[in-house]
Amino acid sequence: MFTFETTDQKQVRRFRTAQFNGRAISVRSGGSTITGLVRSVLESKSSIPARWTITIVPSKPKIHPHVLRPAPRARAFEDFY
């Protein structure tokens, strides 16, 4: 699990939306990118300005096979004459 703190309210809103919808989210921290599901978003009530602790469960990156487009079925118009 990956845990970090933030004070950015827009970022927290994005994390809560991803958690509610069950979507994976990517976070850039310390030069590395972490992708996973948001497990929890906790607000620290004792801090000013507001601070949130976010926990993300990393997931394996999806491997997209490089698929070439199939050849066109129709031939050029000059072949029909």
Backbone hydrogen bonds, N-H to C=O, Kabsch-Sander energy under -0.5 kcal/mol:
donor,donor_aa,acceptor,acceptor_aa,energy
2,F,56,I,-2.9
4,F,54,I,-2.0
6,T,52,W,-2.2
9,Q,7,T,-0.7
12,V,8,D,-1.8
13,R,9,Q,-2.2
14,R,10,K,-1.9
15,F,11,Q,-2.1
16,R,12,V,-2.6
17,T,13,R,-2.1
18,A,14,R,-2.1
19,Q,15,F,-2.4
20,F,16,R,-2.5
21,N,17,T,-2.3
22,G,18,A,-1.0
23,R,18,A,-1.9
25,I,36,G,-2.9
27,V,34,I,-2.9
29,S,27,V,-0.6
29,S,32,S,-2.8
32,S,29,S,-1.6
34,I,27,V,-3.1
36,G,25,I,-2.1
37,L,57,V,-1.9
38,V,23,R,-0.5
39,R,55,T,-3.0
40,S,55,T,-1.3
42,L,53,T,-2.9
44,S,51,R,-3.3
45,K,43,E,-0.9
47,S,44,S,-1.1
51,R,44,S,-0.7
52,W,6,T,-2.7
53,T,42,L,-3.3
54,I,4,F,-2.9
54,I,52,W,-0.5
55,T,40,S,-2.5
56,I,2,F,-3.1
57,V,37,L,-2.9
59,S,35,T,-2.5
64,H,62,K,-0.7
67,V,65,P,-1.1
68,L,66,H,-0.5
79,D,76,A,-1.6
80,F,77,F,-1.4
81,Y,78,E,-0.6
